[in-house]
Amino acid sequence: MPQPAGVKVEKHCFPVDVRSRRAAAIVPVFLPFSGCPGRCVYCAQDRQTGAHAVRLPVILEEAGRRVEAFSSGDCELAFYGGTFTALDAYERQICLDFLDRMRECGLVRCARCSTRPDALSGTVLDEVRKHGLSLIELGVQSFDSSALARSRRGYDGKTALQSCRAVRKAGFELGIQLLPGMPGSTPELFLRDVDMALAEEPSCLRFYPCLVPEGTVLARWYREGNYRPWPMNETVDTLGRALASAWAAGVPVIRLAVAPEAAFDTSLLAGPRHPALGAMVQARALLHTVECLMREQGGQAVHLELPARCQGFFYGDRGILRRHWERLGLGKDKVAFTSAECGSLYLTS
């Protein structure tokens, strides 16, 4: 990297695009609504997962075929789509027996599940840990009691926080799912939720921007004018800031949008849905990270080095961030993509 003559340049490293520490391939087992005590105002799990009224043995048989496709055995089962720890004891035992068989055959290394913060009895936690579950993802959605009540979640912020701590105390890794844009939430509240989540030292986070699918209470509220989804630009900016915070804390965000699913997408009435939303958020997070570093350190930008994997999203959707980088003094000739894992910003001191 060429340096200006007679000018001292300092290198500042920063994390970016944090990788998950759990490298095993995840094989999802979708159990829509199973174990759920009610239906939240925004929920359309059947459309979202592509799984409908299918008997549990059929679901597990299909999961077994997908597991067998991984000859290395380095995969992880993930019981998603319902409230696993609140399943009927008989159905949960069927799932755990299936997990045991997969582990005994050397096809599965471990498992995770998603559940609600108010469905964590000590007995059930002991049970699932003995069968090989090692990570529990909590559908916290928010730590704000007002927003939780508005979405009819059935628990408050105190319960959500206590449940995060209970998961880790019981010896599990913790995953936290948040729902930016849910009824009663604001960008400021969501960013506070992210700070609270990171303070609990999770192994991973998921951000699911709130959408409005047909057939939900939220769809009725939207038609009545009682709910307004976040606009796309507000969603990208807010999630970009949240992702930058997670990078700084070294916590991987393993989902930035609801996964594509034809039945779900055709049912949507409104909300921040875009096929490149994840890339757009990563681009904004990277810009926010560098802007903050420049404000903190002062000086002028001389050069920016980034991991090669950032090249695809660096300028944002259709190059919308190009002029922002140029304003920071980081035109195309001052940016390089390398094999490094972290970013490096060179500033005059």
N, C-alpha and C positions, 0 to 999 in steps of 0.2 A: 504494500500500500504506500503510494507516494505521500510524503508529508510536506506541508508548507515550510519553506526555508525560514529558519529562525523562530519557528512557532512550536511551543511545547504541546504535544498531543497526548491525551490520556485515553486509555481503553476502558470501557465500562461494559461488563458482561451482564446478561440478563436471561432468565429462562423464557422459553417460547414453545408453544405447541407441545406441552408436557405429555410424555408418553405414559400409558398405564403400566403399572408394575406387574399386572396379571396378564401374561402373554398368551394364555391358553385360548383356543377358539371357543366361543360361546355358542352352545346349541340351545335355543330358546324352546321352552315348553309352555305354550300359551293356554291359560285357564281363565278365560274372560268371565268376570263377575264372581268367580268361585270364591266363597268365603266372605264376600263383601256384605256388610250389614245393611247397606242401602246403596243408592245410586247417586253420585255427586252430580251437581247441576250441569257439568261440562262433559260427563263421561259417555263415551261410545266405544267401549273396549272391543265389542264384537267386530265393529267395522275397522277399528284402529289396528287390530292384530290380524284381521283376516280369518279369525277362527270364530265359528258360530256354535250352534248347539250340537257338539260332537261328544260322544261318550268318552270318558276318561281312558279306558283301555285302548281305544282307537288313537287318541292323542299320544299316549305313551308308546304305542307301537310305531307310529310315524317318527317320534323322537328317536327311538332305538335305531331305525334305519339311517337317520341322519348322523347319529353318533358313530355307527359302524363305518361311515364314509371316511372318518378320520383314522387312518391306519396307525398313526403314531400314538393314539390314546391320550394325547395332550389336549383334551378338551374339557369343557366345564358345562354342566347342565345349569339352566337358569329357569326357574319356575316364575313366570311372569303373568300379568294380566288380571290377577285377582288378589286376594289377601291370603297368602299361603299359610301363615300361622293361625288363621281363623278357619281354615278348611274343616269340614266334618272330619273327625278323627279317623274314620275308616278310609276316606278318600286320601287324606294326607299320608296314611300308612301305605296305601297302594303306591303313591309317588315315591315314598322313601324306600320301599322294597325294590322298586324299579332302579332307583339310584344305587342301592346296594349291589344289585346284579351287575350294573354297568361298571361299578368300581372293582368288583371281584374279578371281572373279565379283563380288567386293565384298559377298558375303553374310555373311562372317565376319571379325571383326577380329583375333582371336587365339584361343588355346586353352590349356587346362590339362589336367593329368592327375593321377591318384592312383597312388601306387606305394609300395613298401616301402623302408625305410631301407637294406636290404642289396642293393638292385638299382640302383645308381647308378654304372655304369661311366662313365668320362670320355668314351668314344667315343659311347655312346648319348646322353649329355647334349648333346654337340656336335650330334649328328644331330637331335634333337627341337627344339633351339633354332633351327636353321637353317630348320626348317619352320614356325616361328611359335608354338611353345609358349613361354609367358612366365611361367607359374606352375606349380609342382610342389607338390602336396599329399602330404605324407608320412604314411602310416598308422603313426605312431610308437606310439600306444596308451598307452605309458608309458615313462618313462626309468629305471624301476626294473628291474634285471636279474632279480630274483627273480620279480616279477610277469610279466615277459616269458617267462621259462622255464616258469612254471606254465601259461601259455596257449600254449606251443609255438610262439612266434613265430620262433625260429631266429636271433635276434641279441640282443645285450645292450644295456644302457643307454649304454655308451660308443659303440657303433656308431650308435645312434639320434641321439646328440648330434653326432657327427662328420658324419652325413649331413645334418642341418639346416644345418650350416656349409658343407658341400660344395655344396648347392643354391644358396645365396646367392653363394658364391664363383664359381660357374659362370655367374652373371648372371641367375638366375631369381628371381622373387618366391617366397617360401616360405609354404606353408600347412601347419599341423600339426593332425592329427586325434588326439584323445585318447579313451580308453575308460574313463570312470569306472565303478567297480564290477566291473572285470574280475577274474578269479581272481587272488588274491594281493595285490590292491590294497585300500586303506583310504581313507577320506576325507582323512586326513592325507597319505598318499602322493600322492593325486590333486592336492591343493592344491599340493604341492611340484612335481609334474609341470607344473602350470600356471605356477608361478613360473619353472621352467626353460625352458618353452616361450616365455614372454614375454621372457626374457633373450636369446633368439635373434632378436628383432625380426621376427616373422612378419608377413605381410600379412593373414593371417586365421587363425582357429582354428575347429575343429569339436569339439563334445562329443557323443559318442554313448553314452549310458548303456547299460551291458551288460544285454542281455535273454537269455532262455533259449528259443530256438526248438527245436521238435521236430527230430529227425534229426541232432543235433549231439552231440559228446562232452559238452558242457556240460549237455545235457538228461539224459544218463546220470548225470553227477555230481550234478545236482540231485535226481534220484530216489533216488540212493544216500545223500543227505544230506551230500555232500562239497562242495557249493557252495550258498551262500545269497546271492541277489541283494540289493542294497541296498533297504531299504524306501523308499517314496515320500517320506516326510518327510525322511529322511536325504539322499536324492538331491536334492530341491529345495533344501534348506539348503546342501549342499556345492556344488552347481552355482551357486547364487546368489552364494556367496562368490567362486567362481572367475570368474563373469561380472563381478562388481564389480571384481575385479583387472584383467580385460581392459579394462573401460571406463576405469579409471584410467590404463592404459598406452596408451589410444587404439587398441587393436587390436579389430577387429570379430570377433565370434563368429557365424559365418554359419549354424551349425546347433546346436541344443540338444537334438535328439532324432532318432531314425531317422524318415525320412519315412514317412507313412502308405502302406501297401500291403496290400491285402486278403489276399493269399496269405500274407504274412508275419505279419500280425496274427492270422489264424486258426490259425497254427502255434505261437503263443507258449504256453509253459507257465507262465512267471513272469517277474517283472522290473518295474521302474518305468515302465509304459506308461500314458499318459494323453493324451487329445486336446488338452488345454490345458497340457501340460508346459512348453512354451516360455514361455508367458505367466506361469505360476506361478514359473518360475526368474527371469524378468525382474523380477517384483514383489518377490521376495526379495532380488535384487541391489540394487534401488533402496532398499529398507528398510535393508539392510546398509550401503550407501554413506552414507546420511544419518546412521545411528547412529554410524558411525565418525567422520564429520565433527563431530558434536556432541561426542563424547568428546575429540577432538583440540582443538577450539576452546573448549569450555566454554560457559557461558551458556545461556539458554533460547530455545527456538524461537519466533519471532514470525510467520514466514511462509515458505511454500515455493512456488516457481514451477517448473513442469516443462514440457517440450515436450508439445504436444497429443497426440502419438502414445503418450504414457505413460498416458493417461487410461483406456484399455481394460484395462490390467493392474494399475493402481495398487493396488487393494485386494486383489488376489489372487483365487484361485478362490472364488467365492461369498462374497466379502467377508471372508475369513479373517484378513486383515491389518489390518482397520479398527481393532480395539482396540489393536494395536501402534502405529499412527500416533497414536492419541489419547493413549497413554501418553507419547509424545514431545512432546505439546503441540501436535500438528498435526491438529486436527479438521478437518472438512469446510470450515469457514469460514476456515481459514488455509492452504488449498491452492488454487492457481490453475494452469490449464493454458494456455500461451501459444504463440506462434509461435517462441519462442526455440529454439535448437538444444541448449543446455546447461541444466542445472538450476541453480537459485539458492536457497540457504538463508539466511534472515535470522535472525541470532542477536543477543541482547543481549550486549554485551561487558562 
